Amino acid sequence: MALQDYLPYTITHNRPLYNDDWLQPAIQQIYAGNFEKADTLLKPFLKDANVKTVSKAAYMLAIVYESEGDVNLAIDLAKQSYDKFNNVYAEAILNDLKTE
């Protein structure tokens, strides 16, 4: 009981964010905690012809959904990111989410 004051109640992850210019509006919304707006800004990029763009957008959406507490949807988007372009960020988030 004495340790409850010192132990965290939730798991916190600091995820790396891509820093591309086209992602800046969504990144600002993520930092502000406006996850619905970030979701709206990122979803159109899932239909882009460039697989790297789709992969980055899917990864960023995985972060948004994880932040909202929707682990299953976050896993789906992280898988989509990894499948489109094998990136270490998506692999890391997948490994973390599978244990939560």
C-alpha positions as CSV (number, residue, x, y, z in Angstrom):
1,M,0.0,0.0,0.0
2,A,2.8,2.4,0.8
3,L,4.2,2.2,-2.8
4,Q,0.9,3.2,-4.4
5,D,1.9,6.9,-4.1
6,Y,5.1,6.2,-6.0
7,L,4.0,3.9,-8.8
8,P,2.4,5.1,-11.9
9,Y,-1.3,4.3,-12.5
10,T,-0.9,4.1,-16.2
11,I,1.7,3.1,-18.7
12,T,3.2,6.1,-20.6
13,H,5.0,5.8,-23.9
14,N,6.9,8.7,-25.6
15,R,6.5,7.8,-29.2
16,P,8.7,9.4,-31.9
17,L,6.8,11.5,-34.4
18,Y,7.7,12.0,-38.0
19,N,8.7,15.5,-38.7
20,D,7.6,16.0,-42.4
21,D,6.2,19.3,-43.4
22,W,2.9,17.8,-44.5
23,L,2.5,16.2,-41.0
24,Q,3.0,19.5,-39.0
25,P,-0.7,20.4,-38.7
26,A,-1.5,16.9,-37.3
27,I,1.5,17.0,-35.0
28,Q,0.3,20.3,-33.6
29,Q,-3.1,18.8,-32.9
30,I,-1.5,15.7,-31.2
31,Y,0.6,17.9,-28.9
32,A,-2.5,20.0,-28.1
33,G,-4.5,16.8,-27.3
34,N,-6.9,17.4,-30.1
35,F,-6.9,13.8,-31.3
36,E,-10.1,14.0,-33.3
37,K,-8.7,16.9,-35.3
38,A,-5.4,15.0,-35.8
39,D,-7.5,12.0,-37.0
40,T,-9.3,14.1,-39.5
41,L,-6.1,15.6,-40.8
42,L,-4.3,12.3,-41.2
43,K,-7.0,10.0,-42.7
44,P,-6.8,11.5,-46.2
45,F,-3.1,10.5,-46.5
46,L,-4.1,6.8,-46.1
47,K,-5.2,6.9,-49.7
48,D,-2.0,8.5,-51.1
49,A,-0.2,6.8,-54.0
50,N,3.2,7.0,-52.1
51,V,3.6,4.0,-49.8
52,K,5.9,5.9,-47.4
53,T,3.3,8.6,-47.0
54,V,0.6,6.0,-46.3
55,S,3.0,4.3,-43.8
56,K,3.8,7.5,-42.0
57,A,0.1,8.5,-41.8
58,A,-0.9,5.1,-40.5
59,Y,1.8,5.2,-37.8
60,M,0.7,8.7,-36.7
61,L,-2.9,7.5,-36.6
62,A,-1.8,4.5,-34.5
63,I,-0.4,7.0,-32.0
64,V,-3.6,9.0,-32.0
65,Y,-5.7,5.9,-31.4
66,E,-3.3,4.7,-28.7
67,S,-3.6,8.1,-27.0
68,E,-7.4,7.8,-27.1
69,G,-7.2,4.3,-25.5
70,D,-8.3,2.4,-28.6
71,V,-5.6,-0.2,-28.5
72,N,-7.2,-2.5,-31.1
73,L,-7.5,0.2,-33.7
74,A,-4.0,1.4,-32.9
75,I,-2.7,-2.1,-33.6
76,D,-4.5,-2.3,-36.9
77,L,-3.0,1.0,-38.1
78,A,0.5,0.1,-36.9
79,K,0.2,-3.2,-38.8
80,Q,-0.9,-1.2,-41.9
81,S,2.1,1.1,-41.5
82,Y,4.5,-1.8,-41.1
83,D,3.0,-3.6,-44.1
84,K,3.2,-0.6,-46.4
85,F,6.8,0.3,-45.5
86,N,8.8,-1.7,-43.1
87,N,9.6,0.9,-40.5
88,V,11.1,0.5,-37.0
89,Y,8.6,3.0,-35.4
90,A,5.6,0.8,-36.4
91,E,7.4,-2.3,-35.3
92,A,8.1,-0.8,-31.9
93,I,4.6,0.4,-31.3
94,L,3.3,-3.1,-32.4
95,N,5.5,-4.8,-29.9
96,D,4.4,-2.4,-27.1
97,L,0.7,-2.6,-27.9
98,K,0.6,-6.4,-28.0
99,T,1.6,-6.5,-24.3
100,E,-0.9,-3.9,-23.1
